[in-house]
Amino acid sequence: MTAKFDPFGARDVFSTSEGDLGIYRIRKLQEAGLGDIDKLPFSIRVLLESVLRNCDGYIVSEDDVKALAAWKAESPAPSEIPFMPARVVLQDFTGVPCVVDLAAMRSAMQRLGGDPAKINPLIPVDLVIDHSVQVDAFGTEQALDQNVALEFKRNKERYEFLRWGQKSLKNFQAIPPNVGIVHQVNLEYLAKGVFVREDEKGKVCLPDSLVGTDSHTTMINGLGVVGWGVGGIEAEAVMLGQPIYMLTPQVVGFELTGKLGAGVTATDMVLTITQILRKEGVVGKFVEFFGPGVSHMSLADRATIANMAPEYGATMGFFPVDAETLNYMRRTGRTDIEVERVERYTKEQGLFRTDDVKPSYTSLVRLDLSTVEPSLAGPKRPQDRVPLANMQTEFKKSLVTSPNERGFGLGDADLARTATVEDNGKSTDIGHGAVVIAAITSCTNTSNPSVMLAAGLLAKKAVAKGLSVKPYVKTSLAPGSRVVTDYLNKAEVMDDLEKLGFNLVGYGCTTCIGNSGPLPEPVAAAVTKGSLVASAVLSGNRNFEGRVNPHVKANYLASPPLVVAYALAGTVDIDLDNDPISTNDAGEAVFLKDIWPTNEEIAETVEKAITPEMFRERYNSAYESNPSWNAINVADSELYTWDADSTYIQEPPFLDDVKESVEPIVSITGARVLALLGDSVTTDHISPAGAIAKDSPAGKYLMEHGVEPVDFNSYGSRRGNDRVMHRGTFANIRIRNRLTPEKEGGYTKCFKTGETMSIFDAAEIYKEEGTPLVVIAGKEYGTGSSRDWAAKGTFMLGVKAVIASSFERIHRSNLIGMGVLPLEFPNDASWESLGLTGEETYDIYLPEDLKPLQKVTVSAKSADGEVTTFDATVRIDTPVELDYYRNGGILQTVLLKLLKESK
């Protein structure tokens, strides 16, 4: 098929100080009568520009452009959009398996007789190493150096492999460890707002857009950049020139009015918005913010809201480009040319927001910001907001609430339990709710100067009042960029944070991703001995069960100043509105209101402490700033040399048996249930990122290969080794398989033997006898991080299908990308309502000419011969997804396509 160039005649030029630049004017489509472009949400306009600019009659058809131009707010047509982002961002936990897969594709291409050099990113890819630093050392001036040294010791193989990728792959660059968190680095540095590329007629502008292998990629939506998280396998397809295929989204308009009141932070605001939108139901939708409240909001506050889009379930939480966007770019050291380009292009293209522009939205949600109150979220989910005023009451209630309702299920006799933290004569008694981790962490809040400086000011006032943090609290400060410590020092609050134990521990995700490190032994021993519901308070975005620390059951998200406050209080079982936060050495009771900074103090400090030069200085040296990284020497080779003895990097088996001819789709028969799960099972439950237990299948594997438990590192750091990740699938210590209700963790009932055993061991038995497996689950299956190993591990266990009441967007896509079939129960049915127990044998009848969203028959036969039959919806939503499934996955599809081109 011959590709066309600019079939709609939309390419034009506009004048800038750089000279004339090309532009594909979306308003040309309105002039042609194809749609009311001026009424489109800004996020849809960006997608429309992409399909218009890339329309060649082959990858993107003229019908694709026409369909999107005719977007109807009230009921968008369920047509498919081939979106081609401008770039890809990766973090190292998800980035390593991406690069492993690219290296494996090169090896497979050579085996198939093709050209391995064809396997290269075709668009810019930035990887930021931010997920590997762990909080081992804390509370000392040496904590940063000690943690970084341990990080390099533990991750030497991974870093050598990434250096190989940096040398051997085109269009790929890595920002070394100890620079910052990917989303904050993206916001402050990588994002340009508008790019200049080349087409057939020369230089042309296009809106900055991206996908990233981390669900919180959406943080960049705060800068007016369209982008969201995808699984690693989907990101690899985009790197290799494939579009992201998606159904035309609904766009929910969220109108913000008013201003935040005294003592209320951006974190309180985002927890409120998260709760509202989860209740509204925005999974798979875009949310676009507008209204006078947006105009008065700092860009850092917008980015905090956008960051949490995965927590409220939206694909994006989008803030269009406006005057504040330009101001933020200036404040963060972007050049005058870059800022002018964004302003000129977005105004020419109709992408610049003002309060006068009123797009049409599918539905509307409203919030008066003056009604927001100080809040936390927890103890197990980010959408479960708890007003600060109700915190003590709600915590006490959670202690006695059933685990099935997100409580801890304690009986009356359990509530009074306490334990003693033995500490060389300074022993302390603790009870339920004791705060054993207080972490200022995560891009969500450390990117926001107002809440970071509020924490510093609160610390300064607390020190002046003679307060100190309770001795059993593990404190940490892990900013998302080095600029944060620059402005904390300039504001003269860093010393006070350190006096309270909030010393710098690293520039990375740390506690938010599960890298909280071990609790001090006396604290861990007390928590274990007393069977206590200990607490963590962190300024992160995720608090799912088992994520933060294996000894901590109650995890609360909070603003950085509240993190400091709870570290001073030492417990969440306290009413901070009415009770003293603590007593100083003079015996004086001090209340939270006595040390909380005013909004005026915070704003004045932000204004004085931050300069554009800070950003320019830090990011100009970002790629060369880590001597340990620069010292890594690797061979410059087209093919990666796989080391059979490596416990970090192995060639995965996904492409071992790729054939040039595709097998037909067949029914799944005689399948047994590997796991029967409830609602809100997260990708953390499916593929944990944190600690590897010594007695787990993964732990046993590592010890068999000479790795001592002290060197296990984490699941996240070993994602380049399928042997570890296969064994770690469903290994979260808090997952509850209803097939083994008596046992928490990654266990199942093996129907071959009748025994309870690890899910991995059972899967191996089923594999030996050729029995296919299914997983059955409730609502929101796969919520959380865009973790491709949650799908890869599911595939490796031999799971052929997942039947759930509903899926989170990214995980559903990842399952298809690995050739695993996602099925939804009919209507509002669930496995409970259908009377299923998980002990049945399942047949899933699939036609060879399977269609997207087709209903297929599932038959479940119990041991006594009773059969339950129901129609399930195939959640393969688009024809391209069907091709991926038919070919066995995305990697196989792309490899076969490139193989044909290379021969």
SULJOVEN-V70465 format. One line per field, one symbol per residue. ss: DSSP state (H for helix, E for strand, L for the rest). psi: psi as a letter, one per 20 degrees, with the letter a starting at -180 (. if undefined). burial: # if it has 24 or more other C-alpha atoms within 12 Angstrom, else .. A space follows every 10 residues. Layout:
ss->???
psi->???
burial->???
This chain:
ss->LLLLLLLLLL EEEEEELLEE EEEELLHHHH HLLLLLHHHL LHHHHHHHHH HHHLLLLLLL LHHHHHHHHL LLLLLLLLLE EEELLLEEEE EHHHHHHHHH HHHHHHHHHH HLLLLHHHLL LLLEEEEELL LLLLLLLLLL LLHHHHHHHH HHHHLHHHHH HHHHHHHHLL LEEEELLLLE LHHHHHHHHH LLLEEEEEEL LEEEEEELEE EELLHHHHHH HHHLLEEEEL LHHHHHHHHL LLLEEEELLL EEEEEEELLL LLLLLHHHHH HHHHHHHHHH LLLLLEEEEE LHHHHLLLHH HHHHHHHLHH HHLLLEEELL ELHHHHHHHH HLLLLHHHHH HHHHHHHHHL LELLLLLLLL LLEEEEEEHH HLLLEEELLL LLLLEEEHHH HHHHHHHHHH LLHHHLLLLL LHHHLLLEEE ELLLLLLEEE ELLEEEEEEE LLHHHHLLHH HHHHHHHHHH HHHHLLLLLL LLLEEEELLL EHHHHHHHHH LLLHHHHHHL LLLELLLLLH HHHLLLLLLL HHHHHHHHHL LLLLEEEELL LLLLLLLLLL LLLEEEELLH HHHHHHHHHL ELLLLLLLLL LEELLLLLEE LHHHHLLLHH HHHHHHHHHL LHHHHHHHHH LHHHLLHHHH LLLLLLLLLL LLLLLLLLLL LLHHHLLLLL LLLLLLLEEE EEEEEELLLL LEHHHHELLL ELLLLLHHHH HHHHLLLLHH HLLELHHHLL LHHHHHHLEL LLLLLLLHHH LLLLLLEEEL LLLLLEEEHH HHHHHHHHLL LLEEEELLLL ELELLLLHHH HHHHHHLLEE EEEELLELHH HHHHHHHLLL EEEELLLLLL LLLLLLLLLL EEEELLLLLL LLLLEEEEEE ELLLLLEEEE EEEELLLLHH HHHHHHHLLH HHHHHHHHHH HHL
psi->ppqqplijki paqqpriiap qqpoohihhg hjkirnhiiq qhhhhghghg hghjojjfgp rhhgggghhj ppghnpplrp pnpnrhrpqq rhghhghghg hgghhgghgg hjjaohihnq pirpppppoi jipqngqrjr higggghhgh ghghkggghg ghhgghhhpq kpqpprqkga qghhhggigh pigpqpapah jbpqqqppqr qqlphjhihi hhjjppqrqr qhhhhhgghj jqrppqqpqq oppoppraqq apjprhgggh hghggghghh njpjqqppqr rhhghjpqhh gghgghhjgh hiiqgqnpor pahhgggghg hjjqrhgggh ggggghhhik jpprihpnrp qhrqqqpohi ipqprrpaji qhimqophhj ggghghhhhi qqhikkaikq rhhhhjprrp opmlilqppq apipoipooo rqhghiiohg hghggghggg hgghikqqqq ijpoqqonri qhhghghhgh ilighhghhj imqpirnahd hhijlirqqq ghgggggghi lqnrqqoqla ipkqpjggpi iohoppprqg hhggghhghj qimqnihhqp hrprhjjppp qhhhipqrhg ggghgghhip qhhgggggih jghjiohhgh ippqqnqhqp opohipjhpq oqjhjhkpqi qpqqpqqoqk qqphporbrk prhhhgnqib qoqhjrhggh gghhkjpqhh jhbrghikii ohhghghipk jpijqooihm hipqamrrpo ihijqprqhg gghhghghjk pqqqpprbql pkqbqmohih gghgghijph qporhqqqgg hghhghijjp opqpqqckrr hghikqiiir pppoopqhlp qpkqpqpppo prhjippppq pqpolohrhg hhggghijrg ggggghghgh hi.
burial->.....###.# ##.#...... ########## ...####### ########## ######..## ########## ###..#..## ########## ########## ########## .#.####### ########## ########## ..###.#### ##.####### ########## .######### ########## ######.... ...####### ########## ########## ########## ########## #######.## ..######## ########.. ########## ########## ########## ########## ########## ####..#### ######.### ####....## #######.#. .######### ########.# ##.####### ..#..###.. ......#### #.......## ########## ########## ########## ###.###### ########## #########. #.######## ########## ########## .###.###.# ########## ########## ########## ########## ######...# ##.......# ##.######. ###.##..## ##.##..##. .##....##. .......### #....##### #####..#.. ......#### ########## ########## ###..##### ##........ ########## ########## ########## ...####### ##...##### #######... ########## ########## ########## ########## ########## ######...# #....##### ######...# ##.####### #......### ########## ########## #########. ...
